[in-house]
Amino acid sequence: YVGRERVDEIGTYVFDVAPKTLEKGQRYFQGRIWVEDKDLQIVKTAGISTGFKKKKEDSAYPHFETFRENIEGRYWFPTYTRADDVLHFQMGENVRIRVAVRYENYKRFGATIKIGKPTQIDPEKP
């Protein structure tokens, strides 16, 4: 726990987070999160993707920030992600990267389900 902070007029609790353990082939988030102080929903994240790298694997990831907005009064969805960083590669090359992604037009998903008479499936037939 880092403390309290306001993000766009929203009171938040601030936490530094990191994975407890790392597993091969998995990507994780390491950084800081801002949690809204009323509904306890994440409203902002800032950090980097992390995980194990294979020997001689050249993977570099930028530090990024993602902002979330309240949609329909109770759901907090990502609406904007940005990164402006220099990636350092093993061959000594440095590459500046700037990324801005806007997420919009979230729509409620609906489905109709009909529950019918149960049937037994023969395990011998796929």
C-alpha positions in Angstrom: 0.0 0.0 0.0 1.5 3.3 -1.1 -1.3 5.8 0.0 -4.2 7.8 -1.3 -4.4 9.9 -4.5 -6.9 11.6 -6.7 -7.2 10.5 -10.3 -9.4 12.9 -12.4 -11.5 13.9 -9.3 -11.8 10.3 -8.1 -10.5 9.3 -4.7 -8.2 6.2 -4.9 -6.1 3.9 -2.9 -2.6 3.3 -4.5 -0.8 0.0 -4.5 2.5 -1.3 -5.9 2.1 -4.8 -7.2 4.3 -7.5 -8.6 3.9 -11.3 -9.3 4.6 -13.5 -6.3 6.0 -16.3 -8.5 6.9 -16.6 -12.2 6.0 -19.5 -14.4 7.5 -20.3 -17.8 5.5 -19.1 -20.8 3.3 -16.7 -18.7 3.2 -12.9 -18.9 2.6 -10.8 -15.7 2.0 -7.2 -14.7 4.4 -5.4 -12.4 3.7 -1.8 -11.5 1.2 0.4 -9.7 -2.6 0.3 -9.5 -5.1 2.9 -8.5 -8.3 1.5 -6.9 -11.5 3.7 -6.5 -12.2 4.2 -2.8 -16.0 3.6 -3.0 -16.6 0.5 -5.2 -13.0 -0.8 -4.9 -12.6 -1.0 -8.7 -9.3 -0.5 -10.6 -9.4 2.9 -12.4 -5.8 3.2 -13.5 -2.7 0.9 -14.0 0.9 1.9 -14.8 3.6 -0.6 -15.2 5.3 -3.2 -17.5 4.7 -6.7 -18.7 7.1 -9.1 -17.1 7.9 -12.8 -17.0 10.7 -15.4 -17.7 12.7 -14.9 -20.9 14.3 -17.8 -22.8 18.1 -17.7 -23.3 19.0 -15.2 -26.0 15.4 -14.2 -26.3 15.2 -10.5 -27.3 12.0 -9.2 -25.8 11.5 -5.7 -24.6 8.2 -4.2 -23.4 7.4 -0.5 -22.9 6.2 1.0 -19.6 2.5 1.8 -20.1 -0.5 3.5 -18.5 -4.1 2.4 -18.8 -7.1 4.5 -17.7 -10.5 3.1 -17.1 -13.9 4.8 -17.1 -17.1 3.9 -15.4 -19.5 2.4 -18.0 -23.2 2.1 -17.2 -22.7 3.2 -13.6 -21.0 0.1 -12.2 -18.4 -1.4 -14.6 -14.9 0.1 -15.1 -13.5 -0.7 -18.5 -10.2 0.3 -20.1 -10.8 3.4 -22.3 -7.2 4.6 -23.1 -3.7 3.1 -23.0 -0.5 5.0 -23.7 3.2 4.2 -23.8 6.2 6.4 -24.5 9.4 4.5 -23.8 12.8 3.4 -25.2 13.2 -0.3 -25.7 16.7 -1.7 -25.1 17.6 -4.8 -27.2 20.4 -7.3 -26.6 22.2 -6.4 -29.9 22.7 -2.9 -28.4 19.9 -1.2 -30.4 17.6 1.2 -28.7 14.2 1.9 -30.2 11.8 4.6 -29.1 8.2 3.6 -29.1 5.1 5.7 -28.7 1.7 4.0 -28.5 -1.8 5.3 -27.9 -4.8 3.0 -28.0 -8.4 4.2 -27.4 -11.1 1.7 -26.5 -14.7 2.7 -27.2 -18.2 1.6 -28.1 -18.6 -0.9 -25.3 -21.9 -2.7 -25.7 -23.8 -5.0 -23.4 -23.6 -8.6 -24.6 -26.8 -10.6 -24.3 -27.7 -14.2 -24.9 -30.8 -16.3 -24.9 -30.6 -19.7 -23.3 -33.1 -22.5 -23.6 -32.9 -25.4 -21.2 -34.3 -28.6 -22.6 -34.8 -32.2 -21.6 -31.4 -33.7 -20.5 -29.9 -36.3 -22.8 -27.1 -38.8 -22.1 -23.9 -38.5 -24.3 -22.2 -41.7 -25.3 -18.5 -41.3 -24.4 -17.5 -43.7 -27.2 -18.9 -41.2 -29.9 -17.2 -37.8 -30.2 
